[in-house]
Structure formats: structure tokens, C-alpha cells
Amino acid sequence: MPKTDRSKRTAALAAFAAIVLLGSAALALDRTPVERGRTLAAQLCGHCHSLDVTGAGTHPGAPSFRHLAARIELDGFQERLREGLIAGHRDMPQTKLTRDEARAITAFIRSIQTP
């Protein structure tokens, strides 16, 4: 393949990637904090914890997110997420989130609390 064709192809791929990334960023901005929080929680926590208003998580010791407010103070939890949440067991990884990520996850947790 001649060098000019390769350059044109590389430029086209770069432009396509930029469009996809910008489109994804725009979609993320359109979502509410609760929606962003649910997505983050699903990625980071959903493999063990229940994120729904019914049902149990897959890990026997992982509390359901819908009952967290009864166990912990959520404003303090938001700060713990930012500082690096550390659990007392090895199955839970240490997680350190940005301010916006911590706010979004906390907003999601608040949205599903049940008595």
C-alpha cells in the first residue's frame, strides 16, 4: 500500500475514532447522575452486590445496595469512595473514584433504598 493511501486510511480511522469518542462523551453527559451511578456500580460492584430493588447478590457477604442506607451513612460513604474504599475481606477490591463518580454512585444508591 502506498504511503499516501496508508496516511489517508490512518486519518480516516482517527476521525472515526474521534467521532465515536465524542459521541460517547455526549451521551454520558446527557445521562442523569443516577443513571451514570448505576452504570458505574454495575461495572465495579454488580458482580457481587445486588443493585436492584429485589433479589440478592452473587457473593454471600455482599450487602444489597438497596439496604446500604440502613447500614452506613451515605454522605460519609461518598467520601470513602473518593478516598479509596477498603473492605475487610479480600474479595472486594480497593476502589478509588473521582468526585463525580462517587456522587453518581451515591445518587444511584439513594434512588433504590427500601425500608
C-alpha positions in Angstrom: 0.0 0.0 0.0 1.5 3.4 -1.0 2.3 5.8 1.9 -0.3 8.3 0.9 -3.1 5.7 0.9 -1.9 4.5 4.3 -1.9 8.1 5.6 -5.4 8.7 4.3 -6.6 5.5 5.9 -5.0 6.3 9.2 -6.5 9.8 9.1 -9.9 8.4 8.3 -9.7 5.9 11.2 -8.6 8.6 13.6 -11.5 10.8 12.5 -13.9 7.9 13.0 -12.5 7.2 16.5 -12.8 10.8 17.4 -16.5 10.9 16.3 -17.2 7.7 18.3 -15.5 9.1 21.4 -17.1 12.5 21.2 -20.5 10.8 20.7 -20.0 8.6 23.7 -19.0 11.6 25.8 -22.1 13.5 24.7 -24.3 10.5 25.6 -22.6 10.3 29.0 -23.3 14.0 29.7 -27.0 13.5 28.8 -27.4 10.8 31.4 -28.5 11.7 34.9 -26.2 11.1 37.9 -28.4 8.2 38.9 -28.0 6.6 35.5 -24.3 7.2 35.5 -24.1 5.8 39.0 -26.0 2.6 38.1 -23.6 2.1 35.2 -20.5 2.5 37.4 -22.0 0.4 40.1 -22.8 -2.4 37.6 -19.2 -2.3 36.3 -17.4 -2.1 39.7 -19.8 -3.7 42.1 -22.5 -5.7 40.3 -20.6 -8.9 40.1 -21.1 -9.4 43.9 -23.7 -6.9 45.1 -27.4 -6.7 44.2 -28.1 -3.4 42.5 -31.8 -3.9 42.1 -34.8 -3.3 44.4 -35.3 -7.0 44.8 -33.0 -10.1 44.7 -29.7 -11.0 46.2 -26.1 -10.5 45.1 -23.9 -13.3 44.0 -21.5 -13.0 46.9 -23.0 -14.3 50.2 -21.4 -11.5 52.3 -22.1 -8.6 49.9 -25.0 -6.4 51.1 -27.6 -5.4 48.7 -27.2 -1.7 47.6 -30.9 -1.1 48.4 -30.3 -1.6 52.1 -27.0 0.3 52.4 -28.5 3.5 54.0 -29.7 1.4 56.9 -26.1 0.2 57.5 -24.0 3.2 56.7 -24.2 7.0 56.4 -24.3 7.7 52.7 -22.6 11.1 52.8 -19.7 9.6 54.6 -19.7 6.7 52.1 -19.4 9.1 49.2 -16.2 10.5 50.8 -14.9 6.9 51.4 -15.4 6.1 47.7 -13.2 9.1 46.8 -10.5 8.3 49.3 -10.3 4.6 48.4 -12.9 2.2 49.9 -11.2 -0.7 51.6 -13.2 -3.7 52.8 -12.3 -6.1 55.5 -12.2 -9.1 53.1 -10.0 -9.9 50.1 -12.8 -10.4 47.6 -13.6 -6.7 47.5 -11.0 -4.7 45.6 -9.9 -1.3 46.8 -11.7 1.3 44.7 -10.9 5.0 44.4 -13.3 7.1 42.5 -13.4 10.7 41.3 -15.7 13.2 42.9 -18.3 12.9 40.1 -18.1 9.1 40.1 -18.6 9.0 43.9 -21.6 11.4 43.7 -23.1 9.4 40.9 -22.9 6.1 42.7 -24.2 7.7 45.9 -27.1 9.2 43.9 -27.9 5.8 42.5 -27.7 4.1 45.9 -30.1 6.7 47.3 -32.5 6.1 44.5 -33.0 2.4 45.3 -33.2 2.5 49.1 -36.0 0.4 50.6 -37.1 0.3 54.2 
